[in-house]
């Protein structure tokens, strides 16, 4: 609705949401005074009452993106710490290191005839 009034069909095409969901939100936005409803023949057009709404939406989007970025950074840091803790855990003392796939004496890399001959 940034470019001006839209009928419900146009809103549906732009929003790519179900008709029921768009109708519900348009009704709530009308009740809240954010949009204005104007019937024209068999069509109903909706328009934003105050273009400051778009500035508010842009600011809200920036805040949500920043919050999401912080959450993702926190998860990445936690996962990195967990990985370091697991690989340096005293609980792993006494366990051999993972097999070196380039070692000649690794029984897991030898064929059955080589393994049985040892």
ABEGO torsion letter per residue (X at the ends): XAAEBBBAAAAAAAAGBBAAAAAAAAAAAAAAGABBBBBBEABBBBBBABAAAAAAAAAAAAAAAAAAAAAAAAAAAAAAAAAAAAAABAAABGBBBBBBAABAABAAABBAAAAAAX
